[in-house]
Amino acid sequence: MATEGAPAGILEDFAVRGSGSHERIGILLVHGFTGSPSSMRPWAEFFAARGYSVRVPRLPGHGTVWPDLNKVQWQEWPARVEEELDELLKSCDHVFIFGLSMGGGTTLYVAARHSDHVSGIVLVNPMIHMPGGQPKLLPLISKFRSHLPSVGNDIKRPNVSEYGYDALPLKGLVQLAKMLKITRSTLGLVRTPMMLFHSTEDHVLPVSNTEIIMSEVGSEEKQRIELVNSYHVATLDYDSDIIFENSLIFVQERSKTL
């Protein structure tokens, strides 16, 4: 897994203006740590084909070379998502945010700050914490090592790649830990309806991430759907149709388009 050899344009921002009755309904899709817009592209195209306005930003430090992810501050990630949210709100009556892994944590951070402007959120194997004492050790380790082996491309379907980094940049990981700590402290402020997909076999994140979010998020309306035939990057895996179809129903029900 690496960014080299990725199809032209797949690592870049992706945006489509909607049409017809769904033109004023926006879908903002947020990829994960070390990943790229490619992991969200099929989901975005699914909605674009049905007339929705979609935007998939490339988060700062991603989709280039892995050392770039050691140069960013965590605030840059939600700031980029907020920029895209503002852009959609200019032309949309409803905006939904979909997030994968770290993108799920970023979505929760943004939703806590902008619940009045977000009609719903859909999370796929979202991240809200790191295992054990890892966050405490990271600042020290990052002074001596630039990266660790990659944990990406956890996909059950063969010959599929999310075209992310083949390394885990440690200074970037320190920033991620900071964002997740703050995000968890604000979960109670998230009031928007939430749909969460969880892979029963995920080699990247423990199930405690899903359990914490389901327990601590402030949304009155929240549901969890189990995925039994996908690994972590479920948006590109065997259960992607389950994610796409259920998220479509979720959006339809909350934007009065049925």
N, C-alpha and C positions, 0 to 999 in steps of 0.2 A: 504494500500500500504506500503510495506516495503521490505527490502532485504531478510528478513527471509523467508524461504520456496521457494526461487528461484531455478529453475532447475539447476542442476550441470553445471558449466561452462558458464552460461548465463551472469554472471556479469564480466567475465574476457575478456581480449583482444581476438579478433577474427581476424584471418588472413587466407586467402586462396590464393595460387599462381595460377594464371590463366593458361589457356591452349588454344591451337589452335590459331586462328587468333586474338583473343582478349587478349592473354597473356600479351602483352606489353602495355595494357591500364589499368591504376590503378584507383581505387575508394577508397577514404579515407573518412570515415564516422565519424562524431563527435556528440556525445550525449549532452544532456542539463544539466543544473545545478540541482543537487540532483539526477539526473538520472543515467543511466548506459548503457553499450553497448547493453543491451537487447532491448532498444527502437529502435536501428538501425539494429539489427540482421536480421529481415526478409528482409529488403531492401538490406543488404549486401549479403544474401544468394540468393536473386533474381539475382544479378549481377554475383555472383560466379557460379551459375548454367549455365550461358551463357558464361563462360570462362574468365571472367574478373578477374584481380588480385584485391583483396579487403583487406582492413585493417580497423578494428574498435578498436581504443585504449580505454582503461579505463582511463579517465582523473584523475590526482592526487586528492585525497580526496574523490573519489567516489567509489561506489560498495563495501564498507566495512561497517563502522558504521558512523552515521552522525557526531559525534564529530571530525572525521578526516577532515571534510571539513572546520572546524574552524582553521586548522593548516597550510593551504596552502597559498602561495602568488599567485596573479593572473598570474604572468609571467610563472608559471609552466604549465598552461593549454595550451597556444599557443606553448610553448616550446615542449610539448609532441606531439602536432600536427605536428610541424616542423620536429621532429625526424622521424615521420612516413612518412611525405612527402619525406624527404631525402632517406628513405629506399625504397620507391616506385620508386623514380627517378633513382635508381641504375639499375633497370631492365625494366622500362616502358618509352615509348616514349611520352605518354600523361598521365597526372594525373588530376583527377577531385576531388574536395572536396565537400562533402554533409554535411550540418549542420542543427541540430534541436534546436530551441530555443536559449539558451546560446551557443550551438554548432554552431549556425548560426553567432552569434557575433564573436566567436572565429575564424570561417572560414573567416569572413571579415577581421579580424585583420591579419591573415596569408596571405590572398590574397593580401592585400595592400603591404605587404613586399616581396611577391614572385610572382607577377603577371606574370613575364616572364616564370615561371616554372609551372603555373597552367593553364590548358586548359579550365576550366570552373568551376563554382560553382553552387550548387543547395541548396537553403535554404527553410526550412519548419518552418513557424511561428517563424522567427528569432527575436532575442532580440538585441536592440541597446540602450535602455534607460529604466529607472525605472520610474514609475508614480510619478507625483507631486514632493514634497519636500523630498521624502523618502531617497534619497542618502545622503542628508545633516544630517538627523537625525540618520542614521544607526550607525555611529561611537560612538555616545553617548549611544544609546540603547544597543549596543553590549557590553558595559562595565558592564551592569547590568543584561543582559539576554543572555543566550547562544543560544536560538533558538526561533522560532515562529512555529505555526502550519504549516504543509506541504501544498504546493499549487500544488503538483504533481499529477500524474495519472489522468489528465483531459482527459478522453477518453469516447466517446459516446458509443462505442461498449461494451456490458456487459461482465463481467467476464474476462476482459483483464487487465493485470498489466504491467507497465514498470519496476517494481522492483527497485524503487528508495527509497530515504529516507522518513520516515514518520515525518520528522521535517525539518525546514528551518534554517540552521545554520547561525547565524547573522554575525559572523566575516568573514565567507566565502562570505556572501552577500556584505559586505563592499568591499572585494577584487573584486567581480564581478562588482560592481559599478565603481571602478577605471578602470577596463579593458574596460568597455563599453564607458566610457568618452573618453579614448584615441582612441578607435576604431572608434568612430563617427568622431573624428577630422581627421582621415585618410581615410574616405570613398572615397574621391575624387581620392585617389591613386589606388583604385581597378579598373582595366581595363579589367579584364577577363569577358567573357560572363557570364550572370547570369540568372538563372531561379528561381523564388520565388513562393512558394505555401503559401496561406493564408487562414486559416479557418475563415469563416464568423461568427462562434460562438466559441470564444476562451475565456475561463474563467481565463486565466493566464495573457495574455498580451493584451494591448489595440492595436487597429489597427494602431495607430500612429507609432509603431515600423516598420511596413511594409511601411507605407507612407514615413517615413524619409529615409529609405534605398533606396526605389525606386527613391526618389527625389535627394538624395545626393551622391549616388554611382557614380563613374566615368565611369562605363562600358557604352559603346555605345550600346551594344547589351544586352538588359534586358527585361524580360517578367514576368508577374504576372498571376498566375492561382488561381482562387477562389475554395475553397473546401467547399461545402455546407452541407456535412453530416459527419463532423468530428469536434472534439474539438482540444485542443492544441497539444496533442501527436498524430498527424495525421498519423505518420508512422505506428502506430498500430491500426488505426481506419478504419472506413468504406471506406474512400477514399484512402486507401493505394495503391490500384491498379492504381489509377489515377496518384499518385506520381511516382510509380515505372515505369509505361509504358512511361510517358512523360519524365522522367529523362533518360530513355534508349534512346529515340529518340534524346534527347539533346546531350548525349554522342556520339551516332553514327554519328550525323551530324558534330560534332567537332573533330572527330578522324578518319574521312574518312573510316568508316567501313560499310556503307550502301551497 
